[in-house]
Amino acid sequence: MITLERDEKEMRKSYSETLLKLIEEDKNVCVLEADLSEAISTLSIKEKFPNNYIDCGIMESNMVGVAGGLSLLGKIPFIHTFAPFATRRCYDQIFLSGAYNKSNIKILGSDTGITAQHNGGTHTSFEDISLMRSVPNATVMVMTDSSMMENIIGQVKGIYGIHYMGAIRKNAYRVYERNEKFDIGKGKVLKDGNDITLIANGIMVAEALKAADILETQGVSAAVIDMFTVKPIDSQLIVKYAKKTGKIVTGENHNIIGGLGSAVAEVLVENYPIPMRRVGVQDRFGQVGELDYLQKEYKLTAEEIVLKAKELL
């Protein structure tokens, strides 16, 4: 049986420590916060590089505008706030001051989906990926663990444009080894299989791996793919495994409308239609609760993935 352990490093530590290194190498990198520096552990950056740090206060839309202006000056702004405020609260500014204006802005939306936990429904974002997928030319990703966070933050620093990264703040399940390499726009095959393909991202990658393990005990060979980039999505890999296994189940910590499941379905219907099922939030609002409770409440579990897989099998 597969045993997954919590990562020894919090995602927020990987974010702040990586940015600290990037600023040491390039003073054009700057960090913008919306009064959440303690929540995301960027106080160390403020203390060491005060000229590369701006706390814009609880004014997320203004923060995006400031980032757009810094971008025009040749700076590389990384902005952070909780996922619903990083996307739906300042969507027009991202669209116009960011993408339409051809700005270079890196956006971290933290505590995505049910990982908002006790902050409740107002802080729960089941639509951040859907919104950001609709921004022309934006790159949209969901971070799996701290190793991925460090690698991707380092990469997007050198790639011009709008990049959105959804992530949890604290300890994710450790899926990757330190210094793992990732190709933005390409899925990661974590386990090969012949009978069905499980495609997931974020916290659902661990659930997909657990589900594959359960299915294995029942004689079912399940492939597992971490589709951490939702836009541009790895159409070639999706079609390859659609042809190989003939059945796909997606898993996401997001509304099933507009997120990973929708993106995979779009690829399949236009290229190689096969039966598929989507595990995700069934068009609901968020609520207060512990993570374990919320996973069961919204059916974001390995057991639900297994159930959907059996429907297809």
C-alpha positions in Angstrom: 0.0 0.0 0.0 1.2 3.5 -0.8 2.2 5.7 2.2 2.2 9.4 1.7 3.7 11.7 4.3 3.2 15.4 4.9 5.9 17.6 3.5 8.4 18.7 6.0 8.3 22.2 4.5 5.2 24.4 4.3 4.3 25.7 0.9 4.4 29.3 2.2 8.0 28.8 3.3 9.0 27.5 -0.1 7.4 30.6 -1.7 9.1 33.1 0.6 12.5 31.4 0.7 12.5 31.1 -3.1 11.6 34.7 -3.6 14.3 35.7 -1.2 16.9 33.9 -3.3 15.5 35.4 -6.5 15.8 39.0 -5.1 19.4 38.3 -4.0 20.1 37.4 -7.6 18.0 40.1 -9.3 16.9 43.3 -7.7 14.1 43.7 -10.3 12.1 41.0 -8.5 9.7 42.6 -6.0 7.1 41.2 -3.6 3.6 42.7 -3.1 1.3 41.8 -0.2 -2.3 42.6 0.7 -1.7 42.6 4.5 -0.9 38.9 4.6 2.8 38.9 5.0 2.6 36.8 8.2 0.2 34.4 6.7 2.5 33.7 3.7 5.9 34.2 5.6 7.2 37.1 3.6 8.2 39.2 6.6 11.8 38.0 6.1 11.8 39.7 2.7 10.5 42.9 4.1 13.3 42.9 6.7 16.1 42.1 4.3 15.0 43.8 1.2 12.6 46.7 2.2 13.0 48.3 -1.2 11.7 45.2 -2.9 8.7 44.8 -0.7 5.4 46.7 -0.8 2.4 46.0 1.5 -0.6 47.4 -0.3 -3.0 46.7 2.5 -6.3 45.0 2.1 -6.7 46.6 -1.3 -6.2 43.7 -3.7 -7.4 45.5 -6.8 -5.0 48.3 -6.2 -2.2 45.8 -5.6 -2.7 44.5 -9.1 -2.6 48.0 -10.5 0.6 48.7 -8.6 2.1 45.5 -10.0 1.1 46.5 -13.5 2.9 49.8 -13.1 6.0 48.1 -11.7 6.0 45.8 -14.6 6.1 48.8 -17.0 9.2 49.9 -15.2 10.9 46.6 -15.9 10.3 45.1 -12.5 9.1 41.5 -11.9 6.3 41.7 -9.4 5.1 38.7 -7.4 1.7 39.3 -5.7 -0.1 37.2 -3.1 -3.3 37.1 -1.3 -5.9 34.4 -0.6 -7.2 32.8 -3.8 -10.7 34.4 -3.9 -9.2 37.9 -3.4 -6.3 37.2 -5.9 -8.9 36.3 -8.6 -12.5 37.2 -8.3 -12.1 40.3 -6.2 -9.6 41.9 -8.7 -10.5 40.1 -11.9 -11.0 43.3 -13.9 -7.6 44.7 -12.9 -5.9 41.3 -13.8 -7.7 41.3 -17.1 -7.0 45.0 -18.1 -4.0 46.2 -16.1 -2.4 42.8 -16.3 -3.2 40.8 -19.4 -4.7 43.4 -21.8 -1.8 45.8 -20.9 0.7 43.0 -21.6 2.1 43.3 -18.1 4.5 40.8 -16.4 2.7 39.8 -13.2 3.1 36.6 -11.1 0.1 35.8 -8.9 -0.1 33.4 -6.0 -3.6 32.6 -4.8 -3.2 30.7 -1.5 -5.6 28.5 0.5 -7.4 27.4 -2.6 -10.7 25.5 -2.4 -11.4 23.7 0.9 -8.0 24.4 2.3 -9.4 27.8 3.4 -10.9 25.7 6.3 -11.9 27.9 9.2 -12.0 31.1 7.1 -15.2 29.8 5.7 -17.3 30.4 2.6 -16.2 34.0 2.0 -12.6 32.9 1.8 -13.2 29.7 -0.2 -12.4 29.8 -3.9 -13.9 27.1 -6.1 -13.7 29.3 -9.2 -10.2 30.7 -9.3 -8.9 28.4 -12.0 -12.1 28.9 -14.1 -11.7 32.7 -13.9 -8.0 32.7 -14.7 -8.4 30.2 -17.6 -10.5 32.9 -19.2 -7.8 35.5 -19.2 -6.2 35.6 -22.6 -2.6 34.3 -22.7 -2.5 33.7 -19.0 -0.6 30.6 -17.7 -2.6 28.8 -14.9 -1.2 26.3 -12.5 -2.0 24.5 -9.3 0.9 23.6 -7.0 1.2 20.0 -5.7 3.9 20.3 -3.0 6.8 22.5 -1.8 9.3 21.0 -4.3 7.0 22.0 -7.2 6.4 25.5 -5.7 10.2 26.2 -5.5 10.8 25.0 -9.1 7.8 26.8 -10.6 8.5 30.1 -8.8 12.0 30.0 -10.1 10.8 29.3 -13.6 8.1 32.0 -13.9 10.5 34.7 -12.8 12.1 34.4 -16.2 9.0 34.0 -18.3 7.2 37.2 -19.3 3.4 37.4 -18.8 0.6 36.6 -16.5 1.1 33.5 -14.3 -1.4 32.3 -11.8 -0.4 29.7 -9.2 -3.0 28.3 -6.8 -1.7 26.6 -3.7 -2.3 25.7 -0.1 -0.3 27.6 2.5 0.8 24.9 4.9 2.1 21.3 4.6 0.9 19.4 1.5 1.5 15.7 1.1 5.0 15.2 -0.3 4.8 13.8 -3.8 8.1 14.9 -5.3 11.7 14.8 -4.2 13.7 17.9 -3.7 15.1 19.6 -6.8 12.5 17.8 -9.0 12.2 19.5 -12.5 8.8 20.5 -14.0 7.9 21.5 -17.5 5.2 24.2 -17.5 2.5 23.0 -19.8 3.4 19.4 -19.5 1.7 16.8 -17.3 3.7 14.6 -14.9 3.0 10.8 -15.2 3.4 9.6 -11.6 2.2 6.0 -12.3 1.6 4.1 -15.5 -1.5 2.0 -16.1 -3.5 0.3 -18.8 -7.1 0.2 -17.6 -8.0 3.7 -16.6 -6.3 7.1 -16.2 -6.6 9.4 -13.2 -5.8 13.0 -13.9 -5.5 15.4 -10.9 -3.8 18.4 -9.5 -3.1 20.1 -6.2 -4.3 18.2 -3.1 -6.1 15.7 -5.3 -2.9 14.3 -6.6 -2.3 12.5 -3.3 -5.9 11.2 -3.5 -5.5 10.0 -7.0 -2.3 8.1 -5.9 -4.3 6.5 -3.0 -7.1 5.6 -5.4 -4.8 4.0 -7.8 -3.4 1.9 -5.0 -6.9 0.8 -4.0 -7.8 -0.1 -7.5 -4.5 -2.0 -7.9 -5.7 -4.3 -5.0 -8.8 -5.0 -7.0 -6.9 -5.9 -10.2 -7.3 -2.6 -11.9 -4.2 -0.9 -13.5 -4.6 2.9 -13.1 -2.3 5.5 -14.5 -1.9 8.7 -12.5 -1.1 12.1 -14.1 -0.4 15.3 -12.2 -1.8 17.9 -14.6 -0.4 20.9 -12.6 -0.7 23.2 -15.6 -4.4 23.7 -16.5 -3.6 26.3 -19.1 -1.9 25.6 -21.5 -3.0 22.0 -20.9 -1.0 19.0 -22.1 -3.5 17.9 -24.8 -1.0 15.5 -26.3 -0.6 13.6 -23.0 -4.3 13.5 -22.4 -5.0 12.1 -25.9 -2.2 9.5 -25.5 -3.7 8.1 -22.3 -7.2 8.3 -23.6 -6.1 6.0 -26.4 -4.2 3.8 -24.1 -6.8 3.3 -21.3 -10.1 4.4 -22.9 -11.4 5.9 -19.6 -10.5 9.0 -17.6 -11.4 10.3 -14.1 -10.3 13.8 -13.1 -9.9 15.1 -9.6 -9.7 18.8 -8.5 -10.2 20.9 -5.4 -12.4 23.2 -7.5 -15.8 23.5 -9.0 -16.2 20.8 -11.7 -17.4 23.7 -13.9 -14.5 25.5 -15.6 -11.6 23.8 -13.9 -9.4 20.8 -14.6 -12.3 18.5 -15.4 -13.7 20.9 -18.0 -10.3 21.5 -19.5 -9.7 17.7 -20.0 -13.2 17.2 -21.3 -12.6 20.0 -23.9 -9.5 18.2 -25.1 -11.3 14.8 -25.3 -14.4 16.0 -27.1 -12.4 17.7 -29.8 -9.7 15.0 -30.2 -10.6 11.6 -28.9 -14.0 11.3 -27.1 -14.0 8.6 -24.5 -16.1 8.0 -21.2 -14.9 10.2 -18.3 -16.0 11.3 -14.9 -15.2 14.4 -12.9 -14.5 14.4 -9.1 -14.7 17.9 -7.7 -17.0 20.4 -6.1 -20.5 20.0 -7.4 -21.4 23.7 -8.0 -21.5 24.6 -4.3 -20.3 27.4 -2.0 -17.7 26.9 0.7 -18.2 26.5 4.4 -16.2 26.4 7.7 -14.6 23.1 8.7 -11.5 21.0 9.3 -9.8 19.8 6.1 -10.7 16.1 6.7 -14.3 17.0 7.3 -14.5 19.2 4.2 -12.9 16.6 2.0 -15.6 14.1 2.9 -18.4 16.8 2.7 -17.4 17.7 -0.8 -16.3 14.2 -1.8 -12.8 15.1 -2.6 -11.4 11.8 -1.6 -9.6 8.7 -3.0 -12.8 6.7 -2.3 -14.8 9.0 -4.5 -12.3 8.6 -7.3 -12.5 4.9 -6.9 -16.3 5.1 -7.1 -16.2 7.1 -10.3 -13.6 4.8 -11.8 -15.8 1.8 -11.1 -18.7 3.5 -12.8 -16.6 3.5 -16.0 -15.1 0.0 -15.5 
